[in-house]
């Protein structure tokens, strides 16, 4: 999912609620995607937590995304 522009707060709330559900069920790829979205909108602490979880659950792309986030922070 690409976010060229940031959606209004009401749509972000809906998006975050939809992305929290797979996190609760430990869906590794969904957690990775949620971390990328959180990083894009500037919530670094939550993005780091999500990407670390995805990395521990075996998503290989999570390590690179986490490294980029930490390097740019």
N, C-alpha and C positions, 0 to 999 in steps of 0.2 A: 504494500500500500504506500503510495507516495502522497505526501502532504505538501503541495507547492505553496498553499496559503493556509493559514491557521483558520479552522472553522470557528463559528461563534461559540461562546461558552456553553450554550444549551446543547449544541451538537457534540461538543467535547465531553460533556457529562454523560451523554448517551453512549458515546464511543468507549469511554473509560469503564462504564458499567458493563458493557458487552465484553470488554477485554478482561475484566476481573473474573468472570465465570471460568474460563479455561485455566486461569491461574490457580483457582481453588481446586481444580481437578488435576493439576500437575500435567497439563498438556505442554510438552517442552517447546514445540515450535510456536505455539500461541504465546507462551511466556516470552520467548525471544522477540516476537513481533511487538508485543506490548511494551517491552523494554525499549525497542527502537522508537516507538511512538512517544513514550515518555521522554526519551532523550531529545527528540525533535522539538517538543513543546517546552523544553527547558527544565524538566523535573529530574535533575541529575541523580539525586539520592535514590529515588524510586527506580530509575532506569538502571543504576548500578546493581541494586538488589535483584531486579528481575533478570538482568543479563548474567549475573553470577549464578542464579538459580537455574537458568537455561543451560549454562555451561556445565553445571553439576549434573544436569539431567541428560547430557550428551549431545547438545546442539553444537556442532563444530564452528558455526559462524558466530556464535556468541562470544567466543574468546577475542576474535578480531574486533567486533563491535565494542566490547568492553574496553579493549586497549585503546581504540580510537577515542572513545568517550573520556577515558582517564587522561589521555595525552592532551586533549583539547580543553580540559577543564581548568 
